[in-house]
Amino acid sequence: MADGSNGKPPQSSLGDTENHARVRTTALVIIAFAVVLFMLVQARFLLISLAVAIILFALTSDVIRFIARQRVGRFGVPNWLASIAALVLISTALLVLSSILLAQLNTVLVTTVSYAERAPSAVASLFGWMGEDVETAVFNSLQSVEISGYVRTVAGQAGNVMQGTVLVILFVGFLFAERIWFDTKMTNFFEDEGQAARATKIITSIIHRVNYYLLVKTMVSLITGAMIYVVAQVFGIELALALGILTFILNYIPNIGSIVATGMVALVGYVETGDAQTTGALFLITGGIQFINGNVIDPWMMGRALRLSSFGIIISLAFWGAVWGIPGMFLSVPIMVMLLVVCSHVPELRKVAVLLSREGLPEDERELDRLAEEIENRKV
């Protein structure tokens, strides 16, 4: 009975069981990821509207508190009235911005159709230095592109902007209605005031960082769009206003947006003027503006507030762009900020936060407490 091993199961059986458990766990993770990805894609219109509504709600929470602190004589402004005032302001701003965006997009589409005949020859002439055969091949390739089909597709998708705006306004309205019960729900959810307070600090940190990012990005994008508009006007570009507005919007897409905006300005300039030297000068000036604003002013104003990895931003941009399209590209950085802050304060996920952070130094508890205290003092 020397080989009885005291009734213990053989080592090979234990190893097989562990391997089977590991395989099952891996399979379940893959299935769960596939299901979540499927839901993200299928419900993207609803989820994108919800994500935008949450960001707008976070941006305007301070505005509501500011309105609620105002007094008219001996009477203060009730919280419900402050929420309604903020909702009216948001709704008006969203509807106005959507109308401006659709009007400028319509101008670009109409002009694109009118340029469709000139664009192939203008672009093909850029390759004239490579020989007549290459120029002819490029011209024939561009001639085969159905511009009108793309224009109809873009026009059809642009119609969803107003629908999304209305849905965002509805979501924001319900979030405002629920905000007065937020602290109570957090306490009841965690059943521990300490845990609820910690979760509130984490949410406050996310809101602060996303708000700061959007504030800086808006200022830099506004300056860049205004400068592009002035430059386009100086060069006599017909679509100067549309190019300025589209540059402002595209600059919210990290890294890629500024490149697309610069190429778009140069291409429109060349199609309109047909002069290579003028186009080159326009390209260099707009590229210089984008480079200085995006690589000098933007990082200087951001400081250490985000501390996001550049490679992580590219991965987030590619993933959310593939899942949600262009709206996902706009939301990629706010979503990554949320993941970084959450992973920083969950011990099991802190290594993920290290990978997502720029210097490998994610937010710690002391910084979380300092930020919460600073925001609380600012409220007072």
MARVO-127650 format. One line per 8 residues: their letters; for each residue x, y, z of N, C-alpha, C. Coordinates in steps of 0.02 Angstrom, whole numbers. Each point is the difference from the previous one (the first is absolute). Example, Ala and Ser with C-alpha at 12.3 -4.5 7.8 and 13.67 -1.06 7.14 Angstrom:
! residues 2
as = 660 -284 390 -45 59 0 45 60 0  -18 53 -36 42 59 3 -39 55 37
! end
This chain:
! residues 380
madgsngk = 42 -61 0 -42 61 0 43 63 0  60 -6 -25 45 58 0 -22 54 -47  -39 -23 -51 -20 50 -49 -70 27 12  -25 -8 61 -68 21 15 -7 75 6  53 36 18 2 74 7 -56 26 46  -19 -42 52 -45 22 54 -67 26 -25  -26 -30 -53 -67 19 -24 -2 65 -39  57 32 -12 1 63 -38 -7 -14 -74
ppqsslgd = -35 44 -37 -6 -10 -72 67 8 -34  11 -35 -53 64 5 -36 14 71 -22  64 17 -5 20 67 -21 -24 15 -71  0 -51 -44 -22 10 -69 -73 20 -1  -42 -28 45 -71 17 1 -9 73 22  39 21 51 -4 69 23 22 48 -56  52 -18 -35 23 43 -55 -51 5 -56  -32 -56 -17 -52 1 -51 -59 44 21
tenharvr = -19 -6 64 -56 41 25 16 74 -4  61 18 20 20 71 -3 2 25 -72  25 -42 -45 2 19 -71 -69 9 -28  -46 -46 18 -70 6 -24 -32 64 27  13 15 64 -28 61 29 28 62 -34  65 -1 -15 30 57 -34 -28 9 -70  -11 -55 -35 -28 3 -67 -72 26 2  -39 -24 49 -68 24 7 -3 75 15
ttalviia = 45 21 45 2 71 17 17 43 -60  51 -22 -38 19 36 -60 -56 3 -51  -35 -57 -9 -55 -2 -47 -57 46 21  -14 2 66 -53 43 25 18 74 -9  64 17 11 22 69 -10 -7 20 -73  19 -44 -46 -5 14 -71 -73 8 -21  -43 -44 26 -72 4 -17 -30 65 28  18 17 63 -26 61 30 22 62 -39
favvlfml = 65 0 -21 25 57 -39 -37 5 -66  -12 -57 -33 -36 1 -64 -71 25 9  -34 -21 54 -68 23 13 -2 75 13  47 25 42 3 72 14 14 39 -63  48 -24 -41 16 34 -62 -60 2 -47  -37 -56 -4 -59 -3 -42 -52 52 23  -10 5 67 -48 48 26 22 72 -12  66 12 6 26 68 -12 -13 21 -72
vqarflli = 8 -47 -47 -9 16 -71 -75 7 -16  -41 -45 24 -71 0 -18 -37 59 32  20 19 60 -35 55 35 42 63 0  41 10 -51 48 56 3 -35 67 -3  -54 8 -37 -34 65 -3 -25 20 69  -31 -47 35 -26 13 67 57 12 49  53 -41 -4 55 5 48 41 63 -12  10 20 -63 36 62 -14 -38 59 28
slavaiil = -66 1 -10 -41 55 27 4 1 76  -1 -58 31 4 -4 73 68 25 25  54 -20 -35 67 22 20 7 76 -6  -25 28 -54 2 73 -8 -42 34 53  -57 -28 17 -43 30 51 35 -1 69  34 -54 16 35 -4 64 56 52 3  36 8 -55 54 51 -2 -29 70 8  -55 15 -34 -32 65 6 -27 11 71
faltsdvi = -28 -52 29 -25 4 69 57 16 48  57 -34 -9 57 13 43 26 71 -10  0 24 -63 24 68 -14 -43 53 32  -65 -12 4 -47 52 23 -19 -7 74  27 -50 35 -17 -7 71 23 61 39  60 27 -16 24 60 33 -43 60 -17  -26 2 -62 -44 55 -19 -64 -1 41  -27 -60 12 -61 -5 40 13 25 71
rfiarqrv = 57 -22 28 16 23 68 9 76 2  30 28 -52 9 73 -3 -67 36 -2  -46 -24 -42 -66 31 -5 -38 -7 66  7 -59 31 -36 -12 63 25 45 57  62 24 -5 28 43 53 -22 73 -8  -28 17 -58 -20 70 -10 -62 16 42  -5 64 19 -56 23 40 -31 61 -32  -66 3 3 -38 58 -24 -32 31 62
grfgvpnw = 33 51 26 -23 29 63 12 -50 57  -53 -17 35 5 -48 55 -13 -71 -23  -17 -9 -64 -19 -66 -24 57 -30 -41  10 -65 11 49 -37 -39 -32 -35 -58  42 -26 -44 -25 -36 -59 -7 -74 19  -61 -29 -4 -8 -71 17 41 -45 -46  18 -57 26 42 -46 -38 -36 -23 -64  -65 -12 4 -37 -22 -59 -2 53 -54
lasiaalv = -5 64 22 -1 55 -49 69 7 -32  53 -9 40 68 3 -28 11 -56 -51  -28 -59 14 7 -56 -47 -38 13 -65  -60 29 6 -38 16 -60 36 53 -42  28 50 34 36 53 -36 60 -28 -37  37 -45 35 58 -31 -32 -21 -43 -60  -55 -38 8 -24 -42 -55 -22 42 -60  -32 57 13 -20 44 -55 62 27 -37
listallv = 50 20 40 62 26 -31 34 -54 -42  4 -61 27 32 -55 -37 -39 -16 -64  -66 -4 6 -42 -16 -58 8 53 -55  -1 64 20 8 53 -49 68 -3 -34  53 -10 41 67 -3 -28 7 -60 -47  -26 -58 19 6 -59 -43 -38 9 -66  -60 27 4 -39 10 -61 32 51 -47  28 54 30 33 51 -41 63 -29 -33
lssillaq = 40 -36 40 62 -29 -27 -15 -52 -53  -52 -41 11 -19 -49 -51 -23 33 -64  -37 55 5 -23 36 -59 59 30 -38  48 29 37 59 29 -32 41 -55 -35  9 -56 35 38 -55 -29 -33 -27 -64  -66 -10 3 -35 -25 -59 2 50 -58  -5 65 16 3 51 -53 68 0 -33  54 -2 40 67 0 -29 14 -65 -38
lntvlvtt = -25 -55 27 10 -64 -34 -37 0 -67  -60 29 -1 -37 5 -62 38 43 -51  31 54 24 40 43 -45 58 -40 -30  34 -39 44 57 -40 -23 -22 -51 -51  -57 -33 12 -24 -52 -45 -20 29 -68  -35 57 1 -20 32 -63 62 21 -40  49 29 36 61 21 -34 39 -60 -25  -1 -55 38 35 -61 -21 -28 -25 -67
vsyaerap = -66 1 -6 -31 -22 -63 22 45 -58  3 66 14 19 46 -54 74 -6 -18  42 -23 50 71 -10 -13 16 -69 -28  -50 -43 -3 13 -70 -18 32 -7 -69  -19 46 -46 28 -5 -67 72 26 -3  14 51 41 67 30 -2 51 -38 42  -24 -33 53 46 -31 48 46 -53 -31  -24 -47 -41 45 -51 -27 59 28 -39
savaslfg = -14 49 -44 55 29 -39 47 40 43  -27 35 51 43 39 45 45 -45 41  -27 -53 27 41 -46 41 49 -38 -44  -21 -21 -59 44 -37 -45 59 42 -22  -10 65 -7 55 43 -21 56 4 52  -17 -17 63 52 -2 52 52 -54 -14  -19 -51 -38 44 -56 -15 32 7 -69  -5 60 -30 27 10 -67 76 -9 -3
wmgedvet = 34 16 56 74 -6 1 22 -73 -5  -46 -48 12 17 -70 -3 -10 -29 -70  -25 41 -46 -9 -23 -68 -72 2 -21  -10 3 -67 -68 5 -26 -41 -62 13  33 -58 0 -36 -63 12 -29 -2 71  40 21 47 -23 0 70 -57 49 9  8 59 -29 -53 51 6 -65 -25 -31  5 -33 -58 -60 -27 -32 -32 -56 42
avfnslqs = 42 -42 30 -26 -54 42 -36 27 61  29 51 32 -33 31 58 -66 32 -21  1 34 -57 -62 33 -24 -55 -51 -13  19 -55 -32 -51 -52 -15 -26 -32 64  44 -10 50 -22 -29 64 -49 46 35  15 65 0 -44 48 34 -66 9 -38  3 -6 -66 -61 6 -39 -49 -56 14  27 -59 20 -44 -57 13 -34 4 69
veisgyvr = 21 48 41 -30 7 66 -67 36 -6  -51 -30 29 -67 29 -2 -8 49 59  17 64 -13 -4 50 53 -72 9 24  -46 -2 -46 -71 11 18 -25 -53 49  25 -62 -8 -21 -53 45 24 13 71  63 21 7 26 17 67 -37 60 30  -15 49 -42 -36 59 24 -68 -19 27  -36 -44 -37 -66 -23 24 6 -38 66
tvagqagn = 53 -40 7 10 -38 62 12 47 59  44 50 -10 15 48 53 -62 40 17  -38 21 -51 -61 38 13 -51 -41 40  -4 -65 -16 -45 -42 37 20 -8 73  66 -7 12 23 -6 69 -6 66 38  6 56 -36 -6 65 33 -70 11 28  -49 -33 -30 -68 6 26 -7 -29 70  46 -46 19 -3 -28 68 24 49 53
vmqgtvlv = 33 54 -21 26 48 49 -56 31 41  -52 22 -34 -56 31 36 -37 -50 44  -8 -62 -25 -31 -52 42 41 -13 62  66 -5 -9 44 -10 57 -2 58 49  -7 61 -26 -4 59 44 -62 -3 44  -56 -18 -29 -62 -5 39 7 -55 53  30 -57 -18 8 -54 47 48 20 57  53 36 -16 46 24 51 -35 47 49
ilfvgflf = -42 45 -26 -37 46 43 -46 -38 48  -32 -52 -25 -43 -41 43 40 -34 55  57 -29 -18 42 -33 49 24 49 54  22 59 -22 25 51 47 -56 21 47  -61 7 -26 -56 18 42 -13 -51 55  2 -64 -17 -11 -53 50 58 -2 50  61 13 -23 57 1 46 -6 58 50  -24 58 -24 -11 56 45 -53 -17 52
aeriwfdt = -52 -35 -21 -54 -19 46 25 -48 54  50 -42 -17 25 -50 47 57 25 44  29 58 -16 62 20 34 -9 12 76  -60 21 21 -9 14 71 1 -63 42  -10 -59 -32 0 -63 37 66 -38 -8  48 31 -32 62 -36 -16 36 -24 62  11 44 49 36 -18 61 -36 -56 38  -66 5 4 -39 -51 35 7 -68 -34
kmtnffed = -3 0 -66 6 -62 -38 69 -31 8  52 42 2 68 -26 9 7 -34 67  -27 32 53 5 -29 68 -38 -66 4  -60 -2 -28 -40 -62 2 31 -54 -44  32 19 -54 30 -49 -45 58 -36 33  44 38 32 59 -30 31 -13 -25 71  -55 25 30 -18 -18 69 57 15 49  41 49 -17 56 21 42 16 72 -19
egqaarat = -6 45 49 11 71 -16 72 13 -22  48 -37 28 70 9 -19 11 -19 -73  -26 -58 -20 7 -21 -70 -37 47 -47  -59 23 21 -38 46 -41 38 66 -9  31 24 54 39 63 -5 60 -9 -46  32 -59 4 58 -13 -44 -22 -4 -73  -56 -33 -13 -26 -4 -69 -18 69 -26  -28 43 44 -17 68 -20 63 39 -18
kiitsiih = 54 -10 38 63 34 -15 27 -22 -68  -6 -65 -15 24 -25 -64 -40 30 -57  -66 3 7 -43 30 -51 16 74 -8  13 34 57 18 71 -2 65 10 -37  48 -44 10 65 4 -35 -10 -9 -75  -42 -48 -19 -14 -11 -72 -31 62 -30  -51 28 34 -34 59 -26 49 58 -7  42 10 51 47 56 -1 49 -7 -58
rvnyyllv = 27 -59 -10 50 -10 -53 -31 6 -70  -59 -29 -8 -34 4 -66 -19 72 -14  -27 36 50 -18 70 -9 60 43 -18  56 -13 34 60 39 -14 26 -14 -70  -2 -63 -20 21 -18 -68 -44 35 -52  -66 -3 9 -46 31 -49 8 76 -1  12 30 58 9 73 3 62 20 -39  56 -34 13 62 17 -35 -7 -15 -74
ktmvslit = -29 -58 -17 -7 -18 -70 -45 49 -37  -53 24 33 -44 49 -32 36 65 -13  39 23 49 37 63 -9 51 -6 -57  39 -55 0 51 -9 -52 -33 -9 -68  -54 -38 -3 -35 -12 -64 -31 65 -26  -26 41 46 -31 63 -21 53 47 -29  57 4 34 55 42 -25 24 -26 -68  8 -66 -6 24 -29 -63 -50 12 -56
gamiyvva = -65 -11 13 -51 11 -51 -2 72 -23  6 47 48 -1 71 -18 61 19 -42  58 -27 17 61 14 -39 -5 -29 -71  -27 -60 -6 -9 -31 -66 -49 41 -42  -53 25 32 -49 42 -36 34 63 -27  40 32 42 35 62 -22 47 -15 -57  39 -54 6 47 -19 -53 -37 -15 -66  -55 -37 5 -39 -16 -60 -29 62 -32
qvfgiela = -21 48 41 -26 63 -26 54 38 -36  60 1 29 56 36 -32 17 -30 -68  -5 -66 -6 14 -34 -63 -60 0 -47  -55 30 21 -58 6 -42 -39 -65 -10  1 -44 50 -36 -64 -5 -74 12 11  -41 -26 -44 -72 10 4 -30 -32 62  26 -58 19 -27 -38 57 37 16 65  22 62 9 41 18 58 -37 -14 66
lalgiltf = -63 21 5 -38 -9 62 -12 -75 13  -19 -37 -52 -12 -72 10 65 -35 21  56 19 -29 64 -31 18 19 16 72  -14 62 22 15 18 69 -42 -40 49  -65 -8 -14 -44 -38 44 19 -74 1  13 -29 -59 18 -71 -3 68 -12 33  46 47 -5 64 -6 35 -11 0 76  -44 44 23 -16 2 72 -28 -67 24
ilnyipni = -44 -30 -40 -31 -63 19 51 -58 -4  38 -2 -55 47 -56 -10 56 0 52  16 57 29 54 3 49 -17 -37 64  -64 -18 10 -18 -40 58 21 -73 -8  14 -20 -62 25 -68 -12 76 2 10  27 -34 49 72 5 14 43 -25 -57  54 36 -12 52 -19 -49 -24 1 -72  -51 -41 -16 -21 -7 -69 -40 61 -23
gsivatgm = -40 30 44 -43 55 -20 37 59 -30  56 20 30 39 56 -26 30 -15 -68  21 -63 -10 28 -20 -64 -53 3 -55  -60 -27 16 -55 2 -49 -19 72 -16  -3 42 52 -19 70 -11 50 37 -44  65 -12 12 52 32 -41 -4 -23 -73  -7 -65 -11 -6 -26 -68 -63 26 -34  -55 6 37 -62 25 -28 7 72 -24
valvgyve = 32 42 42 10 70 -19 43 6 -62  55 -39 -3 45 2 -58 -36 -24 -63  -39 -54 6 -35 -27 -58 -52 49 -27  -39 30 45 -50 49 -22 35 60 -32  56 21 30 37 56 -28 26 -15 -70  24 -61 -10 27 -16 -66 -55 -7 -52  -56 -29 19 -56 -7 -47 -27 68 -20  -1 48 48 -27 66 -15 49 42 -41
tgdaqttg = 65 -1 20 49 44 -32 34 -33 -59  13 -66 5 36 -35 -53 74 18 -4  25 35 50 70 22 0 38 -40 53  53 -35 -21 37 -43 46 37 40 53  28 58 -20 38 41 49 -46 28 54  -58 25 -22 -48 26 49 -23 -55 48  -12 -59 -29 -21 -57 42 54 -20 48  63 0 -23 56 -17 44 6 49 58
alflitgg = -7 65 -16 4 50 53 -58 -9 50  -60 -13 -27 -58 -12 44 10 -61 44  28 -53 -30 13 -61 38 51 11 56  54 36 -15 52 13 50 -26 43 57  -40 51 -17 -26 44 53 -49 -37 45  -47 -35 -31 -50 -36 41 34 -57 39  48 -34 -31 37 -52 36 39 28 59  30 59 -10 36 33 55 -46 19 57
iqfingnv = -59 26 -17 -50 18 51 -20 -62 40  -15 -55 -36 -20 -61 34 56 -28 44  62 4 -25 56 -27 38 12 39 64  0 66 -5 14 42 59 -57 -8 51  -62 5 -24 -56 -5 47 -8 -70 29  14 -52 -40 -10 -69 23 58 -28 40  61 23 -14 59 -29 32 35 46 50  -21 63 2 31 47 47 -52 27 49
idpwmmgr = -52 33 -27 -50 32 43 -43 -51 36  -24 -50 -38 -44 -51 30 34 -38 57  60 -29 -10 32 -35 57 17 47 58  18 62 -16 16 47 54 -61 15 43  -58 9 -31 -61 14 38 -26 -62 35  9 -59 -30 -22 -62 31 41 -15 63  65 14 -4 45 -14 56 -2 -74 19  -6 -13 65 -2 -68 25 -70 -23 18
alrlssfg = -50 37 -26 -69 -15 19 -23 -68 -26  21 -19 -61 -24 -63 -29 51 -56 8  62 13 -18 53 -50 5 -17 -65 -37  -27 7 -60 -19 -59 -39 58 -20 -46  7 -64 -9 50 -27 -46 -20 16 -72  48 24 -40 -13 16 -70 -20 -63 -38  35 -54 14 -16 -63 -33 -70 -24 21  -16 9 63 -67 -18 24 -55 40 -33
iiislafw = 14 65 -13 -49 42 -35 -12 -25 -70  54 -21 -35 -8 -26 -68 -41 -65 1  14 -44 48 -38 -62 5 -74 14 15  -12 46 47 -69 18 16 -35 31 -60  36 43 -36 -28 32 -60 -19 -52 -53  45 -48 -11 -13 -52 -50 -58 -45 21  -2 -20 64 -53 -45 24 -69 33 -4  -6 59 30 -66 33 1 -19 26 -68
gavwgipg = 49 16 -42 -16 18 -69 -28 -59 -38  28 -60 13 -26 -60 -34 -69 -20 26  -13 12 65 -64 -21 30 -55 51 -14  15 65 11 -51 52 -5 11 49 -57  50 -11 -41 12 45 -56 29 67 23  -16 53 -37 28 67 15 -20 24 70  -63 -9 23 -16 20 69 44 -36 52  18 -63 -13 44 -35 45 69 31 4
mflsvpim = 24 29 -55 64 34 1 -2 62 45  -56 36 -3 -7 59 44 -3 -20 74  -30 -58 14 -10 -21 70 58 -43 26  49 -15 -42 53 -47 20 40 24 59  19 64 2 40 25 56 -40 4 65  -61 29 1 -39 -2 62 -10 -70 27  -13 -49 -44 -8 -69 23 65 -27 29  56 17 -31 65 -23 25 16 32 67
vmllvvcs = -18 63 9 10 34 65 -39 -37 54  -62 -18 -15 -42 -36 49 33 -67 18  22 -37 -50 33 -65 13 62 9 42  40 52 -15 62 11 37 -14 13 74  -49 44 14 -15 17 70 -28 -60 37  -47 -36 -32 -30 -59 33 52 -53 13  41 -16 -50 51 -52 9 52 20 51  12 66 9 50 23 49 -20 -18 71
hvpelrkv = -66 -5 13 -23 -10 68 -32 -68 11  9 -45 -47 -20 -70 8 64 -41 2  18 -29 57 66 -34 5 11 -52 -54  -51 -38 -18 9 -53 -50 13 29 -70  -19 63 -12 7 30 -66 53 55 -3  38 8 54 48 55 3 55 -7 -53  17 -62 -18 51 -10 -53 -25 26 -67  -66 -5 -12 -28 29 -61 8 76 1
avllsreg = -11 30 58 9 73 7 72 20 -13  47 -42 23 71 14 -13 14 2 -74  -30 -47 -38 11 -2 -72 -34 59 -35  -57 22 26 -37 55 -32 30 69 16  37 6 55 28 64 20 64 15 -38  15 64 -5 57 22 -40 67 -20 31  9 13 65 63 -15 33 -3 -65 40  -55 -37 -6 -7 -60 41 -15 16 72
lpederel = -26 62 13 -16 21 68 -73 22 3  -46 -47 6 -72 18 3 -16 36 65  -61 25 4 -23 38 58 -1 -45 62  24 28 57 -2 -38 63 -52 30 47  -5 -30 59 -52 21 48 12 71 25  64 18 11 14 68 24 -21 52 -50  14 -13 -63 -20 48 -52 -76 3 -6  -33 -57 9 -73 -1 -2 -29 43 56
drlaeeie = 27 -7 62 -23 40 56 14 74 -10  60 15 -27 18 70 -12 -47 32 -50  -16 -36 -54 -45 27 -51 -70 10 27  -24 -49 40 -67 7 29 -4 59 47  54 11 40 1 56 46 3 67 -38  39 1 -53 5 61 -41 -67 18 -32  -35 -50 -25 -65 13 -32 -51 22 52  3 -30 60 -47 18 53 12 72 23
nrkv = 64 19 5 15 69 19 -23 50 -53  6 -21 -63 -22 43 -55 -76 10 3  -37 -53 19 -73 6 5 -18 50 55  36 -5 57 -15 44 56 16 72 -18
! end
